[in-house]
Amino acid sequence: MGLGGRRGLSLVGFPLLIPLGVFLALALDGNKLSSMAAAVRCDLFRGRWVMDPSYPLYNNSASCPFIEREFSCIHNGRSDLLYTHYRWQPLSCNLSRFNGQAFLEKLRGKTVMFVGDSLSRNQWQSLTCMLHSSVRPAPRFNITREGDVSTFTFTDYGVRIMLDRNVFLVDLVKQGAAGRILKLDSIQLGGKLWLNTDFLIFNTWHWWNRRGPAQPWDYIEVGKKLYKDMDRMVAFETALRTWGRWVDLNIDPSKSTVFFQGISPSHYNGTLWGEPEAKSCIGQKEPLPGSTYPGGLPPAVGVLKSVLRNISKPVTLLDVTNLSLLRKDGHPSIYGLGGRTGIDCSHWCLAGVPDTWNEILYNLIL
């Protein structure tokens, strides 16, 4: 497909196809075009983890005093710190080291919004820690929460790092006797908040397979029809396509840059990484060597990429699944919110893996 083609997905390291109008607009800004070309030449997401004593980028208690207990593994008693000293090394290039001062200057007066579930909160908190700890003296900030929206403002720069907790992206509403309805073809509630935001990073996946008391809906609605249940992967794909249509109808690429976080993996089955005796991530202290996860990618990755390819407006995939799969050591396990009664091999310790997601995001934005 030529430059006039309709697909706008950027899979960094893969062919980049963008609408002609967007390409011409970028061509007027040589720096953006050069950065885009560099990203196309280098697959930032194919690499390996290497030991680097200059990491982590921050200390989770001293330089990030506002870190939430859920991700504060060291504060919760984790004493092995080897997992904090790994750096992601792409195979064909180098990532620029995160520079919080440069990033805040780049973002001056702008808003970055993470939209999604607790993995979005994981990345949101990581970025606020990275920015706060990298500037000296520490920048002034305030944190506000209103409903499902949290806003971390660096007041000296007018930079807002926001989190909109919206676990399905599509609407979840209470509707009379039917109860809680998950509307797979509707985005009315969250969409208004997302409009004209400078940088949007979306995410959804981890809630789609919840059942029983943990399932937050009573019925699924598609095309005005109610279903008690349906194939969850089909539901996930339908919701993603609804979100994709919202992007095409509402995003102005000259005002908003859109990313999708990708699928953050869990580690509850050691067979997938070559340790059949491991039933969770407890006791894991090192990443897997090499660049490939033995168990392969979760099916949701293929569904996500298929949907993204059919969105006309530019959307960049933060394809963090494989690099995160290699980090069986990076989860809170028994050092999270639930302790030994709620083993957490889904979220990530901070400092930790989400810092790399943000370091890649930094390289793509700057």
N, C-alpha and C positions, 0 to 999 in steps of 0.2 A: 504494500500500500504506500502511496506517495505521501508527500507532506500535506496534501489536501485531505487525507484520510480522516475518519471520524473518531478514531479511538485515541483516548488520551492517557492511558495508563503508563506510568513510568516504573518499570521494574529495573532498578538500578543494576547495570551490568548486562541488561538485555536491550534489544532494539527499542528506541524511544520514539513513539509515534504521537504527534500532537497536531491539533488543528492548525491550518495555515495561518489563520488570524493571530493565534497565540504565538506561533513561531515568529511572525513578523514583529509582534510587539516585543518579544524577547530579543530579537535581532537589534532593536534600537538600544538595548542595554548590553553592551559588550561583555560586562562582568558576569551577568546572569547567563548569557549564552556560553561563555567559556566554562563556567561552573557546571552547566548542564552537560556540555561535551565531555568534561573530565569524568563526570559521574557515569556517563554511558560507557566510557572506555574501561572503567574499573567496577568490578562487582564487589561492593563494600560488604556484602553479606556472605561471601564465600571466603573462608579463612580458617584460622585456628587460634586457640587461646595460648598465650605465652606468659611466662612469669615476668613481672616487671615490678621491682621493689619501689618504684616511684608512685605506684598505685596503692591504695585507693585515692580518689580525687578529694575526699573529705573524710573527716572523722565523725562518725554518726552521733557522738554525744557532745563533743567540744565545739565543732563548727556547724553542726546542724541540730540546735537545741529543740527544734519544733517537730522533730521526726516522730511519727506515730508509733505507738508500741507494737502494732501489728508487724512492722517491718524492721524494728530495732533489735535485731538478733543479738548483738553484743550486749546491749542493756538487759536483755532477757536471759543472759547467762551463757551465750555461745563463746567459748574460749579459743577454739581453733580459728585462726585468722588468715590462713593460707588462701582461702577463697576470695579474700579482698584484694589480693596482689596480682590478679591476672588481667591482662590487657588483650583486647581483640585485635588480631593482626590479619587484615585481608591478604590474600595470596598474591595479588598483582599490583598492590599499591600500599600506601600508608595513610592512615587516618590522621588528620591534624588533631593535635591534643586540644582538649576543651579549654577555651579561654573565656571565662565568665565576664570579664570586663569588656572584651570585644563583642560578646554576644549581647550584653545589655545595651551597649552603644548601638548595635545593629537593630535592636528591638525597641529603641527609645520611642516612647509614645504609642507602642503597639500592644496588641493582645494575642496571647497564645492560649488556645483552649483545647483541653483534652476532653473527649466525650466518650463515655463508655462505662465499664464496670470497675471492679476493684483493681484490675490490672492497669487500667488507666490511672487510677489513684496512685498505684505503685510508681508509674512513670512520672506523674505530676509531682509527687513528693521528691523523687529523685532529682528532677530538674531544679526545683526550688532549693534543694540542698546544694547542688552543684553551683548554682549562681550565687547563693548566699556565702558559701565558703571560699569562693575564688576571688573575692574583692576585699581589699583591705584599705581603710578600716571597713568592717562589715557594713553593708548598705542598710539603710533604714527600710523597714517593711511593715506591713500590717496584713492580717489574715481575717477575712470575713466569711461567714457562712450564712446562706439564706436558702432554706429548703435543701434541694439537692445540688446547689451550686456553691462551690468554694472558690474564693478569689485571694490569691497571694499577690500583693502589690509591692513592687520595688519603687518606693515613693520618689526617690531622687531621680529616677529615670522615666517615671510614668509608664512602667512596664507592668502589665497584668498577666499572671500565669493562672489560668482558670481551670476548674474541673467541673464538668456537668455530669453528674451520675445518671446515666441513662443506659441501662444494661442491655436493652434490645435494640436501641436506636429508633424502632417503630413505637407506636403509641400503646400504652398499657393503661386502660381506663376502667373505672367502676361504672356499671351500666345496669341499674335496676336489679330485678330478680336474678338476672343471669350472672351477676357478680363481676369478677375481674376478667376483662376481655383483652387479649393480646391481638391487636389489629395489624396483621402482617402487611397490609397495603395502605397504611396511613401514617403520615408524619405530620401532625398538626401541633403537638405540644412542644417538643424540643426545637423544632426547626426555626422558630422565630428568634430564639436566643442565639443560634449559630450564624445568622445572617450578618454579612459584612465584617466578620472576625478576620483578623489578619492571617493567622495560622490556625488551622483546625487539624487535630489528630484524633481520628475516630477509632473505635474498637468495639467489637462484640464477639462473643463466642461462649465464654465459660458458663453462662446461665442457661444455655439452650438445652442442656441435657438434665436439668434438675427435675426431680419427680417427688411425689409425695408432699410432705409438709414444706419442703424447700421450694416447691414449684409456686411461683408468685401469681399465676393466672388460673382461672377456672375453665375458660374456653378460648379457642383460637378462632379469629374471624378472618376469612379470606373471601373477597367478593360478596360481602353481605351474608355469607353463610357461616354458621357457627359449627365448630368441631370440638368434640371433647378432647381429642388428641390427634396427632398426625406424625408422620416421620419427621424427626427433629432436624435432620439434615435438610430436608425439603423446606421446612419452616425457616431455617436459618438462611437458605438461599433465597427464598421469597422475600424475606425482610431485607436482605442485602440489595436485592434488585429494586425494592421500594426506595431504599436509601440512595442508590445510584441514580434513580430518576429525580430524587430531590436535589442531588448535586447538579445534574444537568439543567434543571429548571431554575435553580436559585443561586448558583455560585458564579460570581464574576471573577475570572482568573486575574484580572488586573487589580483586584482588591483583596482576594482571599487565596491563600495557598493551602491545598488540601492534602493530607497524608492519611494513610490507614496503618494502624499499629501492627497489623499482622496477627498471627495466632501464637499467643504465648503458651508454651507447653507445660505439662505437669510430669512428675516423675513418681509414679506409684507402682511401677512394674519393672523390676530389675531385669527381667528376661529381655526387654527391649534394648538394654544397653550392655548385655553380656554378663549380668550377674543374676541368674535365676533365683538365687536365695534371697535377694533383696526384695522386700515387699513394699518399700517406700524409699524416701531419700534420707532417712535417718542414718547418721554416721558417715555420709558421703563428704569427702574432704578435698577432692580434686576433680577437675573437669575431665571429660573423655579426651584422649589424644586424637590428633588428626582433624579432618574437616567434615567427616560424614557420620551421621548418627546411625548406628546399626539397625535400629527399629524402623527407620524410614520416617517420612513426614505424616502427620495426621491428615485424614481425608478432608478436613475442613479447609486446609490450605489450598487444595485444588479447586474447591468450590469458590473460595474467596477470589482467587486469581481469575477464574472464569468470569465472575461477575465484574470485576474491575476492568477487564479487557473490553467490556461493552459499554463503559461509561465514556461519553464524548468529551467531557471536561477533564483537564489534567488532574490526575490523582497519583501521588507517589506512594508506593507500598514500602513501608518499613518492614522488610522481609526478615523479621528477627527470629523466626521459628527454629531454623537449623542451628544458628549460633547459640540459642538458648537451650535447645535440646542437649547440647554438649555439656551444659552446666548443671548436672545432677547434684552438684555440691552447693548450689547457690540459694536453695530454698530455706525458709525458717525452720522447717521440720518441727522439732519440739521446742524451738525458741521463738515461736510466734505467739499470736493472741491466745490460742487454745492450749498451749503447753503440751504435755504428754497426752491429754485427753482429746486434742484436736490437731493431729499431725498435719502440718501444712506443707505440702509439696507442690503447691500451685503458685503462690505468691513468691516474692523474692526479697532476700535480705537487702537492706541498705546500710552502708554502701554495698553495691553489687551489680548484678547483671543489667538492671534498667539504666544504670549510668552509661553503659555501652550503647543502649538504644538511643539515649539522648546525645551521646557523643557523635553518633552517626547522623542524627537529626541536625545537630550543630553543623556538621560538615556539609549537609545538603542545603541548609539555609544560608550559611555564611558564604 
